[in-house]
Amino acid sequence: MSAASRGIIDRLRLLSIGPRKISPPTTAISIFTTQFRRFSAEPSIGESVIDQVQSRIIEARTRVMTPNSKRTGVIAVKCGMTALWDKWGARVPISILWLDDNIVSQVKTPENEGISALQVGCGHKKEKHLTKPEMGHFRAQGVPMKRKLREFPVTEDALLPIGSSIGVRHFVPGQYVDVTGITRGKGFQGGMKRWNFKGMPASHGASKSHRSIGSTGQRDDPGKVFKGKKMPGRMGGKQRTVKNVWVYKVDPARNLMWVKGQVPGAKGNFVFVKDAFYKKPDISLLPFPTYFAPEDEDVTGLEPLLADLGDSDPFMAAD
């Protein structure tokens, strides 16, 4: 049977069944779009109407934060570490983070992508160092070329327009944040360094096996090494999150922030900072959805903001 005969038979079979029933959620615009696509490869009128209906205007203005609101995070560069001394003379490590020109490079809404999220870009990169898909993405969004991108899920009331700048005043001194980064890669290491094993005897009866991990299996039963056994292997180079990091100071003039303790990664690595999940900050103190600087504000003349230490010393280790 030829292809034309089969097409005629299929058409007659459809006609004999009768007209198709359209489900209630189907609209007239979607029916028109489906029928129009059969005869043309150009975008239909129905699609343009739907896009106009689904488009949302996002304004850069201060809103009221609710307990269920979730703000965006930022991308920072780990500049290094310093130390402070508490009133008892104890040395406390402090990590310094630099927010290198964070802007919103893409907005994802439930109408278009099905989620509510913001894509944030950090740093600067030349066009010759980007791939063609990356250049196309930045040109489509109308934002400068960025070195690092990261998507942060937010609530719908925390959406920001494309191109919005996010500075260090997005955070308030004294609040807690979660810092995510890639730990330092240490290569292939033995069991003593990787898992803190004790090692073999170093005096009698151990010949050139002082740093060996020892026996790994059992006898005939079960006669194998179980999966997950701590053994030598690749150490570091994994994504880790340090939770409940205390923000000690922010410097709006240089976009620097000081946090208590250590954060993952080496000097110069990117880390991702967002509001703490467990020790949630006071919503009445946070700028929502972010801090909008006045037009006449002179950033270069601003003084660093310090956290209120209060009666107790936050640098003192807990008992």
NUDOLUM-654623 format. One record per residue (C-alpha): residue number from 1; residue in one letter; x, z, y. Coordinates in pm, whole numbers, plus 50000, padded with zeros to 5 digits. Layout:
+-----+---------+-------+-------+-------+
: num : residuo :  east :    up : north :
+-----+---------+-------+-------+-------+
: NUM :       A :     X :     Z :     Y :
...
+-----+---------+-------+-------+-------+
***
This chain:
+-----+---------+-------+-------+-------+
: num : residuo :  east :    up : north :
+-----+---------+-------+-------+-------+
:   1 :       M : 50000 : 50000 : 50000 :
:   2 :       S : 50139 : 49905 : 50340 :
:   3 :       A : 50192 : 50144 : 50626 :
:   4 :       A : 49910 : 49986 : 50827 :
:   5 :       S : 49662 : 50036 : 50539 :
:   6 :       R : 49760 : 50399 : 50500 :
:   7 :       G : 49714 : 50454 : 50876 :
:   8 :       I : 49364 : 50301 : 50868 :
:   9 :       I : 49265 : 50512 : 50567 :
:  10 :       D : 49390 : 50830 : 50735 :
:  11 :       R : 49197 : 50746 : 51050 :
:  12 :       L : 48875 : 50686 : 50854 :
:  13 :       R : 48924 : 51013 : 50669 :
:  14 :       L : 48948 : 51201 : 50998 :
:  15 :       L : 48638 : 51030 : 51131 :
:  16 :       S : 48444 : 51120 : 50816 :
:  17 :       I : 48535 : 51487 : 50857 :
:  18 :       G : 48395 : 51494 : 51209 :
:  19 :       P : 48522 : 51614 : 51543 :
:  20 :       R : 48775 : 51894 : 51544 :
:  21 :       K : 48665 : 52235 : 51659 :
:  22 :       I : 48866 : 52371 : 51952 :
:  23 :       S : 48950 : 52738 : 51937 :
:  24 :       P : 48824 : 52948 : 52230 :
:  25 :       P : 49172 : 53023 : 52380 :
:  26 :       T : 49241 : 52648 : 52421 :
:  27 :       T : 49184 : 52536 : 52780 :
:  28 :       A : 49092 : 52200 : 52923 :
:  29 :       I : 49438 : 52166 : 53077 :
:  30 :       S : 49609 : 52216 : 52740 :
:  31 :       I : 49378 : 51956 : 52575 :
:  32 :       F : 49458 : 51708 : 52850 :
:  33 :       T : 49829 : 51781 : 52816 :
:  34 :       T : 49823 : 51726 : 52439 :
:  35 :       Q : 49636 : 51397 : 52464 :
:  36 :       F : 49859 : 51273 : 52747 :
:  37 :       R : 50179 : 51348 : 52554 :
:  38 :       R : 50075 : 51103 : 52279 :
:  39 :       F : 50107 : 50805 : 52514 :
:  40 :       S : 50378 : 50912 : 52760 :
:  41 :       A : 50715 : 51087 : 52749 :
:  42 :       E : 50691 : 51194 : 53117 :
:  43 :       P : 50587 : 51548 : 53215 :
:  44 :       S : 50211 : 51568 : 53231 :
:  45 :       I : 49998 : 51678 : 53521 :
:  46 :       G : 49874 : 51969 : 53313 :
:  47 :       E : 50226 : 52107 : 53276 :
:  48 :       S : 50286 : 52103 : 53649 :
:  49 :       V : 49958 : 52284 : 53707 :
:  50 :       I : 50045 : 52547 : 53448 :
:  51 :       D : 50392 : 52595 : 53601 :
:  52 :       Q : 50237 : 52649 : 53944 :
:  53 :       V : 49993 : 52902 : 53803 :
:  54 :       Q : 50264 : 53089 : 53609 :
:  55 :       S : 50521 : 53096 : 53890 :
:  56 :       R : 50574 : 53442 : 54034 :
:  57 :       I : 50705 : 53532 : 54377 :
:  58 :       I : 50955 : 53819 : 54350 :
:  59 :       E : 51028 : 53993 : 54677 :
:  60 :       A : 51345 : 54185 : 54761 :
:  61 :       R : 51184 : 54506 : 54880 :
:  62 :       T : 51193 : 54874 : 54797 :
:  63 :       R : 50929 : 54990 : 54549 :
:  64 :       V : 50812 : 55317 : 54402 :
:  65 :       M : 50984 : 55411 : 54077 :
:  66 :       T : 50776 : 55555 : 53795 :
:  67 :       P : 50896 : 55757 : 53492 :
:  68 :       N : 50852 : 55445 : 53277 :
:  69 :       S : 51048 : 55216 : 53512 :
:  70 :       K : 51379 : 55075 : 53393 :
:  71 :       R : 51637 : 54949 : 53640 :
:  72 :       T : 51898 : 54684 : 53580 :
:  73 :       G : 52259 : 54763 : 53498 :
:  74 :       V : 52578 : 54626 : 53652 :
:  75 :       I : 52906 : 54472 : 53537 :
:  76 :       A : 53220 : 54657 : 53639 :
:  77 :       V : 53594 : 54609 : 53597 :
:  78 :       K : 53796 : 54903 : 53467 :
:  79 :       C : 54068 : 54953 : 53729 :
:  80 :       G : 54247 : 55241 : 53564 :
:  81 :       M : 54241 : 55617 : 53544 :
:  82 :       T : 54335 : 55910 : 53760 :
:  83 :       A : 54303 : 56285 : 53730 :
:  84 :       L : 54151 : 56574 : 53918 :
:  85 :       W : 54213 : 56946 : 53886 :
:  86 :       D : 53933 : 57200 : 53874 :
:  87 :       K : 53951 : 57545 : 54030 :
:  88 :       W : 54111 : 57684 : 53713 :
:  89 :       G : 54394 : 57431 : 53728 :
:  90 :       A : 54273 : 57222 : 53434 :
:  91 :       R : 54341 : 56846 : 53447 :
:  92 :       V : 54027 : 56629 : 53418 :
:  93 :       P : 54053 : 56252 : 53357 :
:  94 :       I : 53863 : 56024 : 53595 :
:  95 :       S : 53796 : 55652 : 53534 :
:  96 :       I : 53776 : 55413 : 53829 :
:  97 :       L : 53535 : 55119 : 53806 :
:  98 :       W : 53509 : 54822 : 54043 :
:  99 :       L : 53184 : 54630 : 54093 :
: 100 :       D : 53318 : 54283 : 54174 :
: 101 :       D : 53038 : 54103 : 54364 :
: 102 :       N : 52745 : 54156 : 54126 :
: 103 :       I : 52451 : 53921 : 54192 :
: 104 :       V : 52135 : 53827 : 54001 :
: 105 :       S : 52202 : 53486 : 53844 :
: 106 :       Q : 51876 : 53443 : 53650 :
: 107 :       V : 51533 : 53608 : 53629 :
: 108 :       K : 51335 : 53611 : 53306 :
: 109 :       T : 50963 : 53685 : 53328 :
: 110 :       P : 50699 : 53736 : 53059 :
: 111 :       E : 50520 : 53418 : 53168 :
: 112 :       N : 50819 : 53190 : 53112 :
: 113 :       E : 51056 : 53354 : 52862 :
: 114 :       G : 50827 : 53619 : 52718 :
: 115 :       I : 51052 : 53906 : 52828 :
: 116 :       S : 51131 : 54088 : 53149 :
: 117 :       A : 51505 : 54085 : 53214 :
: 118 :       L : 51771 : 54011 : 53474 :
: 119 :       Q : 52092 : 53821 : 53418 :
: 120 :       V : 52373 : 53962 : 53633 :
: 121 :       G : 52695 : 53778 : 53717 :
: 122 :       C : 53026 : 53937 : 53815 :
: 123 :       G : 53350 : 53806 : 53961 :
: 124 :       H : 53443 : 53451 : 54060 :
: 125 :       K : 53558 : 53154 : 53855 :
: 126 :       K : 53668 : 52804 : 53944 :
: 127 :       E : 53458 : 52508 : 53839 :
: 128 :       K : 53745 : 52354 : 53641 :
: 129 :       H : 53756 : 52663 : 53419 :
: 130 :       L : 53387 : 52639 : 53321 :
: 131 :       T : 53222 : 52428 : 53054 :
: 132 :       K : 52959 : 52170 : 53144 :
: 133 :       P : 52669 : 52383 : 53011 :
: 134 :       E : 52790 : 52678 : 53221 :
: 135 :       M : 52817 : 52463 : 53534 :
: 136 :       G : 52471 : 52324 : 53470 :
: 137 :       H : 52331 : 52676 : 53437 :
: 138 :       F : 52481 : 52794 : 53766 :
: 139 :       R : 52374 : 52479 : 53953 :
: 140 :       A : 52020 : 52500 : 53818 :
: 141 :       Q : 51991 : 52860 : 53939 :
: 142 :       G : 52163 : 52784 : 54272 :
: 143 :       V : 52416 : 53070 : 54247 :
: 144 :       P : 52798 : 53075 : 54272 :
: 145 :       M : 53016 : 53033 : 53965 :
: 146 :       K : 53061 : 53370 : 53796 :
: 147 :       R : 53327 : 53493 : 53557 :
: 148 :       K : 53111 : 53725 : 53346 :
: 149 :       L : 52739 : 53726 : 53269 :
: 150 :       R : 52527 : 53999 : 53116 :
: 151 :       E : 52154 : 54029 : 53060 :
: 152 :       F : 51982 : 54364 : 53119 :
: 153 :       P : 51622 : 54427 : 53008 :
: 154 :       V : 51410 : 54577 : 53286 :
: 155 :       T : 51047 : 54656 : 53354 :
: 156 :       E : 50838 : 54412 : 53555 :
: 157 :       D : 50839 : 54633 : 53864 :
: 158 :       A : 51223 : 54627 : 53866 :
: 159 :       L : 51264 : 54247 : 53890 :
: 160 :       L : 51485 : 54113 : 54169 :
: 161 :       P : 51499 : 53761 : 54317 :
: 162 :       I : 51783 : 53526 : 54226 :
: 163 :       G : 52091 : 53581 : 54440 :
: 164 :       S : 52023 : 53949 : 54512 :
: 165 :       S : 52344 : 54148 : 54553 :
: 166 :       I : 52389 : 54472 : 54356 :
: 167 :       G : 52649 : 54706 : 54500 :
: 168 :       V : 52793 : 55039 : 54403 :
: 169 :       R : 52517 : 55222 : 54589 :
: 170 :       H : 52289 : 55116 : 54306 :
: 171 :       F : 52404 : 55448 : 54157 :
: 172 :       V : 52388 : 55793 : 54311 :
: 173 :       P : 52676 : 56045 : 54286 :
: 174 :       G : 52583 : 56322 : 54048 :
: 175 :       Q : 52373 : 56110 : 53811 :
: 176 :       Y : 52459 : 56022 : 53451 :
: 177 :       V : 52523 : 55669 : 53324 :
: 178 :       D : 52598 : 55496 : 52994 :
: 179 :       V : 52911 : 55278 : 52988 :
: 180 :       T : 52952 : 55002 : 52726 :
: 181 :       G : 53275 : 54811 : 52664 :
: 182 :       I : 53512 : 54666 : 52406 :
: 183 :       T : 53767 : 54919 : 52283 :
: 184 :       R : 54137 : 54842 : 52277 :
: 185 :       G : 54243 : 54640 : 51976 :
: 186 :       K : 54521 : 54810 : 51780 :
: 187 :       G : 54563 : 54553 : 51505 :
: 188 :       F : 54605 : 54632 : 51135 :
: 189 :       Q : 54672 : 55004 : 51092 :
: 190 :       G : 54718 : 55239 : 50800 :
: 191 :       G : 54496 : 55518 : 50685 :
: 192 :       M : 54682 : 55793 : 50871 :
: 193 :       K : 54634 : 55634 : 51213 :
: 194 :       R : 54298 : 55474 : 51146 :
: 195 :       W : 54124 : 55764 : 50970 :
: 196 :       N : 54354 : 56063 : 51040 :
: 197 :       F : 54456 : 56100 : 50673 :
: 198 :       K : 54712 : 56368 : 50592 :
: 199 :       G : 54941 : 56139 : 50394 :
: 200 :       M : 55145 : 56204 : 50081 :
: 201 :       P : 55405 : 56483 : 50034 :
: 202 :       A : 55712 : 56426 : 50248 :
: 203 :       S : 55963 : 56633 : 50048 :
: 204 :       H : 55948 : 56637 : 49665 :
: 205 :       G : 55809 : 56385 : 49426 :
: 206 :       A : 55705 : 56114 : 49678 :
: 207 :       S : 55925 : 55807 : 49678 :
: 208 :       K : 55865 : 55582 : 49979 :
: 209 :       S : 55494 : 55664 : 49987 :
: 210 :       H : 55479 : 55930 : 50257 :
: 211 :       R : 55213 : 55749 : 50463 :
: 212 :       S : 55014 : 55619 : 50166 :
: 213 :       I : 54642 : 55695 : 50143 :
: 214 :       G : 54670 : 55793 : 49776 :
: 215 :       S : 54413 : 55724 : 49504 :
: 216 :       T : 54104 : 55523 : 49604 :
: 217 :       G : 53903 : 55502 : 49283 :
: 218 :       Q : 53797 : 55714 : 48982 :
: 219 :       R : 53846 : 55695 : 48605 :
: 220 :       D : 53663 : 55470 : 48361 :
: 221 :       D : 53335 : 55594 : 48503 :
: 222 :       P : 53251 : 55427 : 48741 :
: 223 :       G : 53579 : 55236 : 48721 :
: 224 :       K : 53561 : 55084 : 49067 :
: 225 :       V : 53616 : 55156 : 49435 :
: 226 :       F : 53292 : 55219 : 49622 :
: 227 :       K : 53206 : 55013 : 49926 :
: 228 :       G : 53281 : 55177 : 50257 :
: 229 :       K : 53593 : 55357 : 50135 :
: 230 :       K : 53821 : 55449 : 50426 :
: 231 :       M : 54127 : 55231 : 50384 :
: 232 :       P : 54382 : 55050 : 50602 :
: 233 :       G : 54241 : 54766 : 50811 :
: 234 :       R : 54170 : 54633 : 51158 :
: 235 :       M : 54139 : 54908 : 51415 :
: 236 :       G : 53970 : 54886 : 51755 :
: 237 :       G : 53835 : 54578 : 51930 :
: 238 :       K : 53470 : 54680 : 51882 :
: 239 :       Q : 53185 : 54738 : 52125 :
: 240 :       R : 53128 : 55105 : 52191 :
: 241 :       T : 52908 : 55299 : 52434 :
: 242 :       V : 53002 : 55626 : 52597 :
: 243 :       K : 52684 : 55812 : 52685 :
: 244 :       N : 52609 : 56059 : 52963 :
: 245 :       V : 52905 : 55980 : 53187 :
: 246 :       W : 52890 : 56178 : 53511 :
: 247 :       V : 52930 : 55984 : 53838 :
: 248 :       Y : 53165 : 56179 : 54063 :
: 249 :       K : 53208 : 55950 : 54367 :
: 250 :       V : 53110 : 55606 : 54499 :
: 251 :       D : 53290 : 55409 : 54771 :
: 252 :       P : 53061 : 55147 : 54932 :
: 253 :       A : 53344 : 55003 : 55145 :
: 254 :       R : 53546 : 54897 : 54838 :
: 255 :       N : 53267 : 54886 : 54577 :
: 256 :       L : 53442 : 55149 : 54364 :
: 257 :       M : 53295 : 55429 : 54159 :
: 258 :       W : 53464 : 55728 : 53995 :
: 259 :       V : 53322 : 55861 : 53668 :
: 260 :       K : 53425 : 56166 : 53468 :
: 261 :       G : 53606 : 56105 : 53142 :
: 262 :       Q : 53719 : 55791 : 52965 :
: 263 :       V : 53534 : 55462 : 52919 :
: 264 :       P : 53599 : 55194 : 52653 :
: 265 :       G : 53845 : 54916 : 52713 :
: 266 :       A : 54186 : 54855 : 52865 :
: 267 :       K : 54270 : 54816 : 53231 :
: 268 :       G : 54111 : 54496 : 53365 :
: 269 :       N : 53838 : 54474 : 53100 :
: 270 :       F : 53470 : 54435 : 53180 :
: 271 :       V : 53234 : 54726 : 53116 :
: 272 :       F : 52857 : 54745 : 53152 :
: 273 :       V : 52708 : 55042 : 53337 :
: 274 :       K : 52341 : 55143 : 53336 :
: 275 :       D : 52132 : 55456 : 53386 :
: 276 :       A : 52173 : 55714 : 53110 :
: 277 :       F : 51916 : 55702 : 52833 :
: 278 :       Y : 51926 : 56071 : 52740 :
: 279 :       K : 52018 : 56251 : 53063 :
: 280 :       K : 51781 : 56056 : 53281 :
: 281 :       P : 51848 : 56082 : 53656 :
: 282 :       D : 51597 : 56205 : 53910 :
: 283 :       I : 51380 : 55906 : 54001 :
: 284 :       S : 51324 : 56043 : 54352 :
: 285 :       L : 51696 : 56001 : 54429 :
: 286 :       L : 51754 : 55654 : 54283 :
: 287 :       P : 51710 : 55338 : 54495 :
: 288 :       F : 51450 : 55121 : 54323 :
: 289 :       P : 51482 : 54847 : 54212 :
: 290 :       T : 51824 : 54862 : 54383 :
: 291 :       Y : 51981 : 54956 : 54716 :
: 292 :       F : 51903 : 54708 : 54995 :
: 293 :       A : 52158 : 54738 : 55274 :
: 294 :       P : 52028 : 54699 : 55632 :
: 295 :       E : 52132 : 54384 : 55814 :
: 296 :       D : 52319 : 54574 : 56085 :
: 297 :       E : 52505 : 54805 : 55842 :
: 298 :       D : 52885 : 54798 : 55870 :
: 299 :       V : 53004 : 54842 : 55513 :
: 300 :       T : 53373 : 54870 : 55605 :
: 301 :       G : 53311 : 55186 : 55806 :
: 302 :       L : 53121 : 55378 : 55540 :
: 303 :       E : 53273 : 55692 : 55394 :
: 304 :       P : 53279 : 55764 : 55019 :
: 305 :       L : 52986 : 55962 : 54882 :
: 306 :       L : 53068 : 56267 : 54670 :
: 307 :       A : 52849 : 56443 : 54418 :
: 308 :       D : 52717 : 56788 : 54498 :
: 309 :       L : 52925 : 57020 : 54282 :
: 310 :       G : 52690 : 57314 : 54326 :
: 311 :       D : 52769 : 57665 : 54206 :
: 312 :       S : 52911 : 57563 : 53869 :
: 313 :       D : 53220 : 57347 : 53830 :
: 314 :       P : 53120 : 57018 : 53654 :
: 315 :       F : 53482 : 56954 : 53559 :
: 316 :       M : 53497 : 57269 : 53350 :
: 317 :       A : 53460 : 57201 : 52979 :
: 318 :       A : 53153 : 57351 : 52816 :
: 319 :       D : 53204 : 57656 : 52597 :
+-----+---------+-------+-------+-------+
***
